[in-house]
């Protein structure tokens, strides 16, 4: 029996110390709700948990980023809804101004409303912003954009690329009719021989011919001319300058004698302004194409027109450089919708400048005397409507994408939270069982330590 080393008490004390440590850890887990409170609790689990926490918190912010992006896109798209509405009203006004029943004062009143709507479109573009970022006025710097060419309502085919436009129409010959700027013109011929070629009238022709406003039955030989008959050899006596000849469903009008046939721009009959030659018609076509294609071209109007004749296909091609305008650069920004730095986590948003210059309606005029400018304005407004529609479509597509992104990110966050919880959170029921066990062991250990300390008291009975 020894008193220097009470091994029973030492053992009981050591076990009680272990139990107390376990009880302390169990208490900490129950109090904090986490089964990993320090790296010593589970070094590997802590590392995995922290990586998952980084992902979870990053994705939570990414979801917020995407929601902010949806709000910005909705703000821009909402403003463009009103721009669309104003453009539709401008289209109504242009159609109204194109009508020939309007007086000069009527068109002036229409022009006033057009001007106000144009100014309001500019104001919307200048003032629409989200979180102090202007959404519809573009970005710093400018760029040159080409303005769409238009065919001015002419009968033909217009093709265009980014810089040039080509209008192709049927080549005009004597007797043809062509509508230019809403007015119908006839291509005249220089003399009787040319008229006869056009209508197919020969020395042996028979049937009915109309000269001016009078009809005759053609005859040959020595038949004299009377009220209803005309000898073909006497045709020149009746078909003089300024006369219209109709035969076999075709017609041709001879230019008046006074007409200047030396003009470099073509011939216009002094007695009939709707009677012109092909050269004059082509010149008028050029003017119409340039006028219609220069609307909104605030930097440079449509270029000079070059004519090319295709004799094989009997067509005339009018080629010209498209007009241009200087507009603000596009606004671009990226929405970061992931927890990592990969560029694939960025969704780019591009919004074009949406002011009147960018839409091609700057300085739109519908107040001319003839209504032709208003007619051409209809095409320019249609282009503007198309541009706004394209931008709204793009914004709508981005919004739909962002909504899917938000749903996916939120789903990943939810599942990652569940996985992180399994690693780091305390299972309260299980830990309560451990706590109860350690509590019982602590009480038992204390009792055993007391008993072990009493065991050495027997030494006193020996030394008495």
DRENDOKOL-968255 format. One record per residue (C-alpha): residue in one letter; x negated, y negated, z negated; residue number from 1. Coordinates in steps of 0.2 Angstrom, whole numbers, plus 5000, padded with zeros to 4 digits. Last residue first. Example, Ala and Ser with C-alpha at 12.3 -4.5 7.8 and 13.67 -1.06 7.14 Angstrom:
BEGIN
{S,{4932,5005,4964},2},
{A,{4938,5022,4961},1},
END
This chain:
BEGIN
{X,{5008,4978,4927},464},
{X,{4997,4981,4943},463},
{X,{5008,4995,4950},462},
{X,{5025,4986,4947},461},
{X,{5018,4971,4956},460},
{X,{5014,4981,4972},459},
{X,{5032,4985,4974},458},
{X,{5035,4967,4980},457},
{X,{5027,4971,4996},456},
{X,{5044,4978,5003},455},
{X,{5054,4962,4999},454},
{X,{5045,4953,5014},453},
{X,{5051,4967,5026},452},
{X,{5069,4966,5020},451},
{X,{5069,4947,5023},450},
{X,{5062,4949,5040},449},
{X,{5075,4963,5044},448},
{X,{5089,4951,5039},447},
{X,{5082,4937,5050},446},
{X,{5080,4949,5064},445},
{X,{5098,4955,5062},444},
{X,{5104,4937,5063},443},
{X,{5093,4933,5078},442},
{X,{5098,4950,5087},441},
{X,{5117,4945,5085},440},
{X,{5113,4928,5092},439},
{X,{5103,4935,5106},438},
{X,{5118,4947,5111},437},
{X,{5131,4933,5110},436},
{X,{5120,4922,5121},435},
{X,{5117,4936,5133},434},
{X,{5136,4939,5134},433},
{X,{5139,4920,5136},432},
{X,{5126,4921,5151},431},
{X,{5136,4933,5160},430},
{X,{5152,4923,5158},429},
{X,{5144,4907,5162},428},
{X,{5135,4913,5178},427},
{X,{5123,4898,5178},426},
{X,{5120,4889,5194},425},
{X,{5103,4890,5203},424},
{X,{5103,4904,5216},423},
{X,{5121,4908,5218},422},
{X,{5124,4889,5218},421},
{X,{5112,4886,5232},420},
{X,{5121,4899,5243},419},
{X,{5138,4891,5239},418},
{X,{5131,4874,5243},417},
{X,{5124,4880,5259},416},
{X,{5141,4887,5264},415},
{X,{5150,4870,5261},414},
{X,{5136,4860,5268},413},
{X,{5136,4870,5284},412},
{X,{5155,4868,5285},411},
{X,{5153,4849,5283},410},
{X,{5140,4849,5297},409},
{X,{5151,4858,5309},408},
{X,{5167,4848,5306},407},
{X,{5157,4832,5307},406},
{X,{5149,4837,5323},405},
{X,{5166,4842,5331},404},
{X,{5172,4825,5326},403},
{X,{5156,4817,5334},402},
{X,{5159,4826,5350},401},
{X,{5177,4819,5351},400},
{X,{5171,4802,5347},399},
{X,{5157,4803,5361},398},
{X,{5170,4809,5374},397},
{X,{5181,4794,5369},396},
{X,{5167,4782,5371},395},
{X,{5163,4789,5388},394},
{X,{5181,4788,5393},393},
{X,{5182,4770,5387},392},
{X,{5167,4765,5397},391},
{X,{5174,4773,5413},390},
{X,{5191,4765,5411},389},
{X,{5182,4748,5408},388},
{X,{5172,4751,5424},387},
{X,{5188,4757,5434},386},
{X,{5198,4742,5428},385},
{X,{5184,4730,5434},384},
{X,{5184,4739,5451},383},
{X,{5203,4736,5452},382},
{X,{5200,4718,5448},381},
{X,{5188,4716,5462},380},
{X,{5200,4725,5474},379},
{X,{5215,4714,5469},378},
{X,{5203,4698,5471},377},
{X,{5203,4701,5490},376},
{X,{5221,4698,5491},375},
{X,{5220,4683,5480},374},
{X,{5207,4676,5491},373},
{X,{5218,4679,5506},372},
{X,{5232,4670,5499},371},
{X,{5232,4657,5513},370},
{X,{5230,4641,5503},369},
{X,{5217,4647,5491},368},
{X,{5222,4648,5473},367},
{X,{5217,4666,5469},366},
{X,{5199,4663,5463},365},
{X,{5189,4675,5451},364},
{X,{5174,4665,5444},363},
{X,{5167,4680,5435},362},
{X,{5177,4695,5439},361},
{X,{5163,4708,5442},360},
{X,{5165,4717,5426},359},
{X,{5147,4713,5420},358},
{X,{5151,4694,5424},357},
{X,{5168,4695,5415},356},
{X,{5160,4702,5399},355},
{X,{5159,4721,5395},354},
{X,{5141,4724,5393},353},
{X,{5138,4743,5394},352},
{X,{5139,4754,5379},351},
{X,{5127,4768,5377},350},
{X,{5128,4780,5362},349},
{X,{5115,4793,5359},348},
{X,{5118,4808,5347},347},
{X,{5102,4812,5337},346},
{X,{5099,4829,5329},345},
{X,{5091,4836,5345},344},
{X,{5077,4823,5341},343},
{X,{5071,4835,5327},342},
{X,{5068,4825,5310},341},
{X,{5079,4837,5300},340},
{X,{5095,4835,5290},339},
{X,{5106,4832,5305},338},
{X,{5118,4819,5313},337},
{X,{5107,4804,5317},336},
{X,{5117,4793,5327},335},
{X,{5107,4784,5341},334},
{X,{5109,4767,5348},333},
{X,{5110,4759,5365},332},
{X,{5118,4742,5371},331},
{X,{5116,4740,5389},330},
{X,{5106,4726,5396},329},
{X,{5115,4709,5399},328},
{X,{5120,4705,5416},327},
{X,{5113,4697,5432},326},
{X,{5125,4699,5447},325},
{X,{5122,4706,5464},324},
{X,{5129,4706,5482},323},
{X,{5128,4721,5493},322},
{X,{5116,4721,5508},321},
{X,{5124,4722,5525},320},
{X,{5129,4734,5539},319},
{X,{5143,4732,5551},318},
{X,{5145,4747,5563},317},
{X,{5154,4746,5579},316},
{X,{5162,4762,5587},315},
{X,{5164,4769,5604},314},
{X,{5157,4786,5598},313},
{X,{5144,4787,5612},312},
{X,{5143,4768,5613},311},
{X,{5138,4766,5595},310},
{X,{5136,4747,5593},309},
{X,{5126,4740,5578},308},
{X,{5131,4724,5570},307},
{X,{5120,4717,5556},306},
{X,{5129,4707,5542},305},
{X,{5121,4694,5532},304},
{X,{5120,4698,5513},303},
{X,{5133,4699,5500},302},
{X,{5132,4685,5488},301},
{X,{5117,4684,5476},300},
{X,{5117,4680,5457},299},
{X,{5136,4678,5453},298},
{X,{5142,4692,5465},297},
{X,{5159,4693,5456},296},
{X,{5168,4691,5473},295},
{X,{5155,4693,5487},294},
{X,{5161,4709,5495},293},
{X,{5178,4701,5500},292},
{X,{5170,4686,5508},291},
{X,{5156,4695,5516},290},
{X,{5168,4708,5524},289},
{X,{5180,4694,5530},288},
{X,{5166,4684,5538},287},
{X,{5159,4699,5547},286},
{X,{5176,4704,5553},285},
{X,{5179,4686,5560},284},
{X,{5162,4688,5569},283},
{X,{5168,4704,5576},282},
{X,{5184,4697,5582},281},
{X,{5175,4682,5590},280},
{X,{5164,4694,5600},279},
{X,{5179,4705,5604},278},
{X,{5188,4691,5613},277},
{X,{5202,4681,5605},276},
{X,{5220,4678,5608},275},
{X,{5228,4673,5591},274},
{X,{5224,4655,5593},273},
{X,{5235,4654,5609},272},
{X,{5234,4639,5619},271},
{X,{5216,4635,5615},270},
{X,{5211,4653,5617},269},
{X,{5197,4658,5605},268},
{X,{5181,4665,5613},267},
{X,{5165,4671,5605},266},
{X,{5152,4665,5593},265},
{X,{5140,4659,5606},264},
{X,{5153,4649,5615},263},
{X,{5151,4649,5634},262},
{X,{5168,4654,5639},261},
{X,{5176,4638,5633},260},
{X,{5195,4641,5636},259},
{X,{5203,4628,5648},258},
{X,{5208,4642,5660},257},
{X,{5218,4651,5648},256},
{X,{5212,4668,5643},255},
{X,{5221,4683,5653},254},
{X,{5232,4694,5642},253},
{X,{5232,4713,5643},252},
{X,{5246,4726,5641},251},
{X,{5248,4744,5641},250},
{X,{5264,4755,5641},249},
{X,{5264,4758,5660},248},
{X,{5262,4739,5664},247},
{X,{5262,4723,5654},246},
{X,{5253,4708,5660},245},
{X,{5251,4692,5649},244},
{X,{5247,4676,5658},243},
{X,{5235,4662,5651},242},
{X,{5226,4661,5667},241},
{X,{5236,4667,5682},240},
{X,{5247,4682,5686},239},
{X,{5260,4675,5697},238},
{X,{5250,4671,5713},237},
{X,{5237,4684,5709},236},
{X,{5250,4698,5710},235},
{X,{5254,4694,5728},234},
{X,{5245,4710,5735},233},
{X,{5255,4720,5723},232},
{X,{5271,4714,5731},231},
{X,{5284,4709,5718},230},
{X,{5302,4713,5717},229},
{X,{5316,4707,5706},228},
{X,{5318,4689,5710},227},
{X,{5310,4690,5727},226},
{X,{5293,4694,5734},225},
{X,{5292,4700,5753},224},
{X,{5289,4718,5757},223},
{X,{5274,4718,5769},222},
{X,{5266,4734,5763},221},
{X,{5268,4738,5744},220},
{X,{5281,4735,5731},219},
{X,{5281,4734,5712},218},
{X,{5297,4731,5703},217},
{X,{5296,4715,5693},216},
{X,{5299,4709,5675},215},
{X,{5298,4692,5668},214},
{X,{5292,4685,5651},213},
{X,{5274,4684,5656},212},
{X,{5271,4696,5670},211},
{X,{5280,4713,5667},210},
{X,{5277,4727,5679},209},
{X,{5289,4740,5684},208},
{X,{5285,4755,5695},207},
{X,{5272,4758,5708},206},
{X,{5254,4757,5709},205},
{X,{5245,4758,5726},204},
{X,{5234,4742,5724},203},
{X,{5230,4747,5707},202},
{X,{5236,4742,5689},201},
{X,{5228,4753,5675},200},
{X,{5233,4741,5661},199},
{X,{5215,4737,5656},198},
{X,{5208,4738,5674},197},
{X,{5222,4726,5680},196},
{X,{5218,4714,5666},195},
{X,{5199,4714,5671},194},
{X,{5204,4710,5689},193},
{X,{5215,4696,5683},192},
{X,{5202,4687,5673},191},
{X,{5193,4685,5657},190},
{X,{5202,4697,5646},189},
{X,{5210,4694,5629},188},
{X,{5208,4704,5613},187},
{X,{5224,4702,5603},186},
{X,{5225,4696,5585},185},
{X,{5236,4700,5571},184},
{X,{5234,4690,5555},183},
{X,{5232,4698,5537},182},
{X,{5214,4693,5536},181},
{X,{5210,4702,5552},180},
{X,{5223,4713,5561},179},
{X,{5217,4720,5578},178},
{X,{5225,4722,5594},177},
{X,{5217,4730,5610},176},
{X,{5221,4723,5627},175},
{X,{5203,4720,5632},174},
{X,{5191,4731,5622},173},
{X,{5187,4732,5603},172},
{X,{5175,4746,5596},171},
{X,{5183,4756,5583},170},
{X,{5177,4752,5565},169},
{X,{5163,4756,5554},168},
{X,{5159,4746,5538},167},
{X,{5142,4749,5531},166},
{X,{5136,4745,5513},165},
{X,{5119,4743,5506},164},
{X,{5111,4743,5488},163},
{X,{5117,4757,5478},162},
{X,{5126,4766,5492},161},
{X,{5140,4761,5502},160},
{X,{5153,4768,5515},159},
{X,{5168,4758,5522},158},
{X,{5179,4766,5535},157},
{X,{5190,4756,5547},156},
{X,{5206,4746,5549},155},
{X,{5202,4730,5539},154},
{X,{5209,4727,5522},153},
{X,{5195,4717,5516},152},
{X,{5183,4732,5517},151},
{X,{5176,4730,5500},150},
{X,{5158,4730,5493},149},
{X,{5154,4735,5475},148},
{X,{5143,4722,5466},147},
{X,{5125,4727,5463},146},
{X,{5118,4726,5445},145},
{X,{5103,4716,5440},144},
{X,{5096,4718,5422},143},
{X,{5095,4706,5407},142},
{X,{5086,4706,5391},141},
{X,{5093,4709,5373},140},
{X,{5108,4721,5371},139},
{X,{5125,4721,5378},138},
{X,{5140,4710,5374},137},
{X,{5152,4724,5370},136},
{X,{5146,4731,5353},135},
{X,{5139,4716,5343},134},
{X,{5131,4724,5328},133},
{X,{5135,4715,5311},132},
{X,{5142,4731,5303},131},
{X,{5153,4733,5319},130},
{X,{5156,4719,5331},129},
{X,{5168,4712,5344},128},
{X,{5164,4693,5346},127},
{X,{5155,4691,5363},126},
{X,{5165,4704,5373},125},
{X,{5181,4698,5366},124},
{X,{5177,4680,5370},123},
{X,{5172,4685,5388},122},
{X,{5188,4694,5390},121},
{X,{5197,4679,5383},120},
{X,{5189,4667,5396},119},
{X,{5194,4678,5410},118},
{X,{5212,4678,5403},117},
{X,{5212,4660,5402},116},
{X,{5205,4658,5420},115},
{X,{5218,4670,5427},114},
{X,{5232,4660,5418},113},
{X,{5226,4644,5426},112},
{X,{5224,4652,5443},111},
{X,{5243,4657,5442},110},
{X,{5247,4639,5440},109},
{X,{5236,4634,5454},108},
{X,{5244,4648,5465},107},
{X,{5261,4640,5462},106},
{X,{5255,4623,5465},105},
{X,{5249,4628,5482},104},
{X,{5266,4636,5486},103},
{X,{5270,4655,5484},102},
{X,{5281,4663,5497},101},
{X,{5265,4671,5506},100},
{X,{5262,4683,5492},99},
{X,{5244,4686,5487},98},
{X,{5247,4675,5472},97},
{X,{5259,4688,5465},96},
{X,{5247,4703,5468},95},
{X,{5233,4693,5460},94},
{X,{5244,4689,5445},93},
{X,{5249,4707,5443},92},
{X,{5231,4712,5443},91},
{X,{5226,4699,5430},90},
{X,{5240,4707,5419},89},
{X,{5232,4724,5421},88},
{X,{5215,4716,5417},87},
{X,{5222,4709,5401},86},
{X,{5228,4726,5396},85},
{X,{5212,4734,5400},84},
{X,{5203,4721,5389},83},
{X,{5215,4725,5375},82},
{X,{5210,4743,5376},81},
{X,{5192,4738,5377},80},
{X,{5193,4731,5359},79},
{X,{5200,4748,5353},78},
{X,{5186,4757,5361},77},
{X,{5173,4746,5353},76},
{X,{5180,4748,5336},75},
{X,{5184,4767,5338},74},
{X,{5165,4769,5343},73},
{X,{5159,4760,5328},72},
{X,{5171,4770,5316},71},
{X,{5166,4787,5325},70},
{X,{5148,4782,5322},69},
{X,{5151,4778,5304},68},
{X,{5159,4796,5302},67},
{X,{5143,4803,5311},66},
{X,{5132,4794,5298},65},
{X,{5143,4801,5284},64},
{X,{5141,4818,5290},63},
{X,{5122,4816,5292},62},
{X,{5122,4810,5274},61},
{X,{5130,4826,5268},60},
{X,{5118,4835,5280},59},
{X,{5103,4827,5271},58},
{X,{5110,4831,5254},57},
{X,{5113,4849,5259},56},
{X,{5096,4852,5268},55},
{X,{5086,4844,5253},54},
{X,{5096,4854,5241},53},
{X,{5092,4870,5251},52},
{X,{5074,4866,5250},51},
{X,{5076,4863,5231},50},
{X,{5085,4880,5229},49},
{X,{5072,4890,5238},48},
{X,{5057,4882,5228},47},
{X,{5067,4884,5212},46},
{X,{5071,4903,5216},45},
{X,{5053,4906,5219},44},
{X,{5048,4899,5202},43},
{X,{5062,4906,5192},42},
{X,{5063,4900,5174},41},
{X,{5046,4893,5174},40},
{X,{5050,4881,5187},39},
{X,{5062,4872,5175},38},
{X,{5080,4872,5173},37},
{X,{5085,4887,5183},36},
{X,{5100,4895,5176},35},
{X,{5110,4879,5178},34},
{X,{5126,4875,5169},33},
{X,{5116,4863,5158},32},
{X,{5123,4868,5141},31},
{X,{5125,4887,5145},30},
{X,{5108,4888,5153},29},
{X,{5100,4878,5138},28},
{X,{5109,4889,5125},27},
{X,{5102,4905,5135},26},
{X,{5085,4898,5135},25},
{X,{5086,4894,5116},24},
{X,{5093,4911,5112},23},
{X,{5079,4919,5122},22},
{X,{5066,4909,5112},21},
{X,{5074,4914,5096},20},
{X,{5075,4932,5101},19},
{X,{5056,4931,5104},18},
{X,{5052,4923,5088},17},
{X,{5063,4936,5079},16},
{X,{5053,4950,5087},15},
{X,{5037,4942,5081},14},
{X,{5044,4939,5063},13},
{X,{5050,4957,5062},12},
{X,{5034,4964,5068},11},
{X,{5024,4953,5056},10},
{X,{5036,4958,5042},9},
{X,{5033,4976,5045},8},
{X,{5015,4973,5047},7},
{X,{5013,4966,5030},6},
{X,{4994,4963,5031},5},
{X,{4985,4957,5016},4},
{X,{4997,4965,5003},3},
{X,{4992,4983,5005},2},
{X,{5000,5000,5000},1},
END
